[in-house]
Amino acid sequence: MHSSLRHLNALRAFEAAARHSSISKAAADLNVSHSVVSQHVRNLEAWFGLKLFIRSGNRIELTDEGRRFESQVAHGLQILSDACESLLQASQVGTVMISAEPAFASRWLRRKITKFSEQFPKIECFLRSDWQVPDIVEDKVDIVIHFDERIQRMQAEKTHLFPIDGFPACAPSLYDKIDFSNGPNDFLKLPIIHDNGRHIWHQWLTEYADGVDKWSDGKVLSDLALTIDAAVDGEGVFLADKIICKRELENGLLKPIDHRTSRCTWYSVATQDNVDQNSPTMTFRNWLLAEVKHRFPDIEKV
């Protein structure tokens, strides 16, 4: 057993090379040089006395023996990874102060924090709802999550989470008043509601109802959470989305009018520069990014 485990780094290199079918990509994945991965693979092949890869130019393919070995190695490394993750989750201690845009905080993030706390019971998360983006240093905030255009003004480490793609929706009571016989944009006879300015409706109408200046009408509310509540109460049509408005759409409180979407914004996450990678702050940030990647695997971070 001890003799085998001394080759642990070589096994990691082999698994990465097999997964990528490339020594170069494996090296980038492991953050080592091409020569280090190559030497690890050669050492394993010498130890076993057989070839694990067939080399063809810049590409490599597993031999039959290598293919059988790779499935066992990948399984073993996953067991080790799970064991380390389990111990980290049970033992890591600390607090994380999170500031988030109100609609995101109440309709999405709150539930995610509950899930995180179940996995990391000794990390305490404090969530506060802020329409104005705080100063991440002066206000002693560890993580800020807000609309990307506001996050970009900060001097901090920034990463996209997911986009908001808006489509017209309203309460069922208003939907029943729409006469679609005159065309898909007949709903524009109804009042519309704006979230913090008229630019989002302006953008949607420019894309799908060229020449219609309806965007200059309607009430403007200060934040997305208020706009959603007003739409649910039947005060007008607004640009909903499938993520933040998921509960209202599933419960029938909001009804889509038109499924054509316009990219409204991104939610992004910011942390202070040079935060310790092993800190509770980075543990939560990385966990959240993994959750988003799992939930929205096809999102392009543009």
C-alpha positions as CSV (number, residue, x, y, z in Angstrom):
1,M,0.0,0.0,0.0
2,H,2.7,2.5,0.9
3,S,4.6,1.6,-2.2
4,S,1.6,2.4,-4.4
5,L,0.7,5.6,-2.7
6,R,4.2,7.1,-3.3
7,H,3.0,7.3,-6.9
8,L,-0.1,9.4,-6.0
9,N,1.1,12.5,-7.9
10,A,1.8,10.2,-10.9
11,L,-1.7,8.8,-10.7
12,R,-3.2,12.3,-10.6
13,A,-1.2,13.1,-13.7
14,F,-2.3,9.9,-15.5
15,E,-6.0,10.5,-14.7
16,A,-5.8,14.1,-16.0
17,A,-4.0,13.0,-19.2
18,A,-6.6,10.3,-19.7
19,R,-9.5,12.6,-19.1
20,H,-8.2,15.3,-21.5
21,S,-6.5,12.9,-24.0
22,S,-3.7,15.4,-23.9
23,I,-0.5,15.9,-21.9
24,S,-0.6,19.6,-22.4
25,K,-4.2,20.0,-21.2
26,A,-3.4,17.8,-18.2
27,A,-0.5,20.0,-17.4
28,A,-2.6,23.1,-17.5
29,D,-5.3,21.4,-15.4
30,L,-2.7,20.5,-12.7
31,N,-0.8,23.8,-13.1
32,V,2.5,22.0,-13.8
33,S,4.7,21.8,-16.8
34,H,4.3,19.4,-19.8
35,S,7.5,17.6,-18.9
36,V,6.3,16.9,-15.3
37,V,3.2,15.1,-16.6
38,S,5.1,13.2,-19.2
39,Q,7.6,12.1,-16.6
40,H,4.9,10.9,-14.2
41,V,3.3,8.9,-17.0
42,R,6.6,7.3,-18.0
43,N,7.3,6.4,-14.4
44,L,4.0,4.7,-14.1
45,E,4.5,2.8,-17.3
46,A,8.0,1.7,-16.1
47,W,6.6,0.6,-12.7
48,F,3.9,-1.5,-14.4
49,G,6.0,-2.7,-17.2
50,L,3.4,-1.8,-19.9
51,K,2.1,1.0,-22.0
52,L,-0.8,3.1,-20.7
53,F,-1.1,5.4,-23.7
54,I,-0.7,5.1,-27.5
55,R,0.9,8.4,-28.7
56,S,-0.2,9.9,-32.0
57,G,1.3,13.3,-32.7
58,N,0.0,15.7,-30.0
59,R,-2.8,13.4,-29.0
60,I,-2.8,10.3,-26.8
61,E,-5.2,7.4,-26.5
62,L,-5.5,4.9,-23.7
63,T,-4.5,1.3,-24.3
64,D,-6.9,-1.4,-23.2
65,E,-4.9,-1.8,-20.0
66,G,-4.8,2.0,-19.6
67,R,-8.6,2.2,-20.0
68,R,-9.3,-0.4,-17.3
69,F,-6.8,1.3,-15.0
70,E,-8.2,4.8,-15.6
71,S,-11.7,3.9,-14.4
72,Q,-10.3,2.6,-11.1
73,V,-7.9,5.5,-10.6
74,A,-10.6,8.0,-11.3
75,H,-12.9,6.3,-8.8
76,G,-10.1,6.1,-6.2
77,L,-9.2,9.8,-6.6
78,Q,-12.9,10.8,-6.2
79,I,-13.0,8.8,-2.9
80,L,-10.0,10.7,-1.7
81,S,-11.4,14.0,-2.8
82,D,-14.8,13.3,-1.1
83,A,-13.0,12.4,2.1
84,C,-11.0,15.6,2.2
85,E,-14.1,17.7,1.3
86,S,-16.1,16.0,4.0
87,L,-13.5,16.7,6.6
88,L,-13.2,20.4,5.4
89,Q,-16.9,20.9,5.6
90,A,-17.1,19.5,9.1
91,S,-14.1,21.4,10.5
92,Q,-13.8,24.8,8.7
93,V,-14.9,27.6,11.1
94,G,-15.6,31.3,10.5
95,T,-18.1,33.9,9.3
96,V,-19.0,35.4,6.0
97,M,-20.7,38.8,5.6
98,I,-22.7,38.8,2.3
99,S,-24.3,41.9,0.7
100,A,-26.7,41.1,-2.1
101,E,-29.2,42.9,-4.4
102,P,-32.6,42.6,-2.8
103,A,-34.5,40.4,-5.3
104,F,-31.5,38.1,-5.6
105,A,-31.1,37.9,-1.8
106,S,-34.7,37.1,-1.1
107,R,-35.7,35.0,-4.1
108,W,-32.5,33.0,-4.8
109,L,-29.6,33.4,-2.4
110,R,-31.4,32.9,0.9
111,R,-32.2,29.3,0.0
112,K,-28.7,28.6,-1.3
113,I,-27.2,29.8,2.0
114,T,-29.4,27.4,3.9
115,K,-28.1,24.6,1.7
116,F,-24.5,25.8,2.2
117,S,-24.9,25.9,6.0
118,E,-26.0,22.3,6.0
119,Q,-22.8,21.3,4.3
120,F,-20.5,23.7,6.2
121,P,-22.2,23.9,9.7
122,K,-19.3,25.8,11.3
123,I,-19.3,28.6,8.8
124,E,-21.8,31.3,9.8
125,C,-23.3,33.4,6.9
126,F,-24.8,36.8,7.5
127,L,-26.9,38.0,4.6
128,R,-28.0,41.6,4.2
129,S,-30.1,43.1,1.4
130,D,-28.6,46.2,-0.2
131,W,-29.8,48.1,-3.2
132,Q,-26.8,50.4,-3.0
133,V,-23.5,48.5,-3.5
134,P,-21.5,48.9,-0.3
135,D,-17.8,49.7,-0.1
136,I,-16.4,46.2,0.4
137,V,-13.5,47.4,2.6
138,E,-15.1,50.3,4.5
139,D,-18.3,48.5,5.2
140,K,-16.5,45.3,6.2
141,V,-18.3,43.1,3.7
142,D,-16.7,39.8,2.5
143,I,-18.8,39.2,-0.6
144,V,-21.0,41.5,-2.7
145,I,-23.5,40.1,-5.3
146,H,-25.2,42.6,-7.5
147,F,-26.0,43.6,-11.0
148,D,-22.8,43.4,-13.1
149,E,-22.9,47.1,-14.2
150,R,-22.7,48.1,-10.5
151,I,-20.1,45.5,-9.5
152,Q,-17.8,46.6,-12.3
153,R,-17.3,50.0,-10.6
154,M,-15.7,48.3,-7.6
155,Q,-12.0,47.7,-6.9
156,A,-12.4,44.0,-6.2
157,E,-12.1,40.5,-7.6
158,K,-15.2,40.0,-9.8
159,T,-16.8,37.0,-11.5
160,H,-20.1,36.5,-13.4
161,L,-22.7,34.3,-11.9
162,F,-25.7,34.1,-14.3
163,P,-27.5,36.4,-16.7
164,I,-31.1,37.8,-16.5
165,D,-33.0,37.3,-19.7
166,G,-36.3,39.2,-19.6
167,F,-39.6,38.5,-21.2
168,P,-43.0,40.3,-20.8
169,A,-45.2,38.8,-18.0
170,C,-48.0,40.0,-15.8
171,A,-50.6,38.8,-13.3
172,P,-53.3,36.5,-14.7
173,S,-56.0,39.1,-14.2
174,L,-54.2,41.4,-16.6
175,Y,-53.4,38.6,-19.0
176,D,-57.1,37.9,-19.5
177,K,-57.6,41.4,-20.8
178,I,-55.2,41.0,-23.8
179,D,-56.7,40.5,-27.2
180,F,-54.0,38.7,-29.2
181,S,-56.0,38.8,-32.4
182,N,-54.2,42.1,-33.4
183,G,-50.7,40.6,-33.1
184,P,-48.2,39.5,-30.5
185,N,-47.5,43.0,-29.2
186,D,-51.2,43.8,-28.4
187,F,-50.3,43.5,-24.7
188,L,-48.6,46.9,-25.0
189,K,-52.0,48.5,-24.5
190,L,-51.6,47.5,-20.9
191,P,-49.6,49.7,-18.4
192,I,-45.9,48.6,-18.1
193,I,-43.6,48.7,-15.0
194,H,-39.9,49.6,-15.0
195,D,-37.2,48.4,-12.7
196,N,-34.8,51.2,-11.9
197,G,-35.1,53.1,-15.2
198,R,-36.6,52.7,-18.6
199,H,-33.6,51.3,-20.5
200,I,-34.5,47.5,-20.2
201,W,-38.0,48.0,-21.7
202,H,-36.4,50.3,-24.3
203,Q,-34.0,47.5,-25.2
204,W,-36.8,44.8,-25.5
205,L,-39.0,47.1,-27.6
206,T,-36.1,48.0,-29.9
207,E,-35.5,44.3,-30.6
208,Y,-39.1,43.1,-31.0
209,A,-41.4,46.1,-31.5
210,D,-39.4,48.6,-33.6
211,G,-41.0,52.0,-33.7
212,V,-43.1,51.5,-30.5
213,D,-42.2,54.2,-27.9
214,K,-44.1,52.6,-25.1
215,W,-40.9,52.4,-23.1
216,S,-41.3,56.1,-22.2
217,D,-44.6,55.4,-20.3
218,G,-45.3,53.6,-17.1
219,K,-44.1,53.8,-13.5
220,V,-40.5,53.4,-12.5
221,L,-39.8,51.5,-9.2
222,S,-36.5,51.6,-7.4
223,D,-35.6,47.9,-7.5
224,L,-36.4,44.5,-9.0
225,A,-38.1,43.1,-5.9
226,L,-40.6,46.0,-5.8
227,T,-41.3,45.6,-9.5
228,I,-42.0,41.9,-9.1
229,D,-44.4,42.6,-6.3
230,A,-46.2,45.3,-8.3
231,A,-46.6,42.9,-11.3
232,V,-48.0,40.2,-9.0
233,D,-50.5,42.7,-7.7
234,G,-51.7,43.4,-11.3
235,E,-50.2,46.9,-11.6
236,G,-48.7,46.3,-15.0
237,V,-46.5,44.2,-17.4
238,F,-42.8,43.9,-16.6
239,L,-39.8,41.9,-17.9
240,A,-39.7,38.8,-15.8
241,D,-37.1,36.0,-16.0
242,K,-37.0,32.3,-15.2
243,I,-34.5,32.4,-12.3
244,I,-35.4,35.3,-10.0
245,C,-39.1,35.0,-10.8
246,K,-39.2,31.2,-10.8
247,R,-41.5,30.8,-7.8
248,E,-44.1,33.4,-9.1
249,L,-44.1,31.8,-12.5
250,E,-44.5,28.2,-11.2
251,N,-47.3,29.2,-8.7
252,G,-49.2,31.0,-11.4
253,L,-48.8,34.5,-9.8
254,L,-47.2,35.7,-13.0
255,K,-48.0,34.5,-16.6
256,P,-45.7,34.9,-19.5
257,I,-47.1,37.0,-22.4
258,D,-44.3,36.7,-24.9
259,H,-41.4,34.2,-24.7
260,R,-39.0,36.4,-26.7
261,T,-36.2,37.4,-24.4
262,S,-33.7,40.3,-24.1
263,R,-30.5,40.1,-22.1
264,C,-31.1,42.6,-19.2
265,T,-28.0,42.2,-17.1
266,W,-25.8,39.7,-15.3
267,Y,-25.5,39.0,-11.6
268,S,-21.9,39.1,-10.5
269,V,-20.0,38.3,-7.3
270,A,-17.1,40.4,-5.9
271,T,-14.6,39.7,-3.1
272,Q,-11.7,41.7,-1.9
273,D,-8.4,41.2,-3.8
274,N,-6.0,38.6,-2.5
275,V,-8.3,36.8,-0.1
276,D,-6.9,33.6,1.3
277,Q,-8.1,30.7,-0.8
278,N,-8.7,28.6,2.3
279,S,-10.8,31.3,4.0
280,P,-14.6,30.9,4.7
281,T,-15.2,33.7,2.2
282,M,-13.5,31.8,-0.6
283,T,-15.1,28.6,0.5
284,F,-18.6,30.2,0.1
285,R,-17.7,31.9,-3.1
286,N,-16.3,28.8,-4.8
287,W,-19.3,26.7,-3.5
288,L,-21.7,29.3,-5.0
289,L,-19.9,29.3,-8.4
290,A,-20.1,25.5,-8.4
291,E,-23.8,25.6,-7.6
292,V,-24.4,28.0,-10.5
293,K,-22.3,25.9,-12.9
294,H,-24.3,22.8,-11.9
295,R,-27.6,24.6,-12.2
296,F,-26.7,26.4,-15.5
297,P,-24.0,24.3,-17.2
298,D,-24.5,26.0,-20.6
299,I,-24.0,29.6,-19.5
300,E,-21.2,31.4,-21.2
301,K,-19.3,33.7,-18.9
302,V,-19.2,36.7,-21.4
